[in-house]
Amino acid sequence: MTGRANTTAGDRAEPASGLALRGALALHSGLALHGVHLRHPGADRDAVRDLHLQVTPGEILCLVGPNGCGKSTTLAALGRDLRPRRGSVTLDGGDVWSLPAASPACPRSPSAPRV
């Protein structure tokens, strides 16, 4: 997965009415990747290069592509399981890596077992 990802107004979904999550964070600008380069530990090249992506609150995003294009790698960066080599991942403008592990935005602690 390389290049720039874009969405159009027609791709945006409205949030479900009446949906409330206990302890959920009220978002304003959403989640964004800014020039992100991702590489798996031990790999000799990036799996994702220069990815720019903005997901606004209420928007539903689907990552679609062939095997090995970087979909799961991108999700790993969004979930703080893989730190970008370059670029940043932000939540409402703040770097996600600066959030406490037990914050409502990042409910899983770094030591939690993977499922």
C-alpha positions, 0 to 999 in steps of 0.5 A: 500500500503506497501513495495517498489514500483519499475519501470523497463525501459520498464515501462517508457514513453517518454514525448509527443513531442512539449509539453510545459507548461507555467511556468513549472519547468525544472526538473532534478531528478524528484519526489521521496518518501523516506521511507514515512509513511502516516496516515489520521488525526484521524486514529489510524494506517498508511494507507501507510508504508515505501513507496519508489518511484522515478518518473523521468522527462517524466515518466508516473506513474499509481497507481493501486490497490484495494480499501483502499490500499493507492493510493489516500493517496499517491497522497495526499502526492505528492500534499502536502495535507497530510504531511508524519509522517515519510520519505520525499517527494522531488522534484529534491532533495529538500523537497516539504514542503519547496517550496513556495505554489505559486511556479510553482511546487506547483501552488495551494495555501494551502487556495485554495478550493478543487474541 
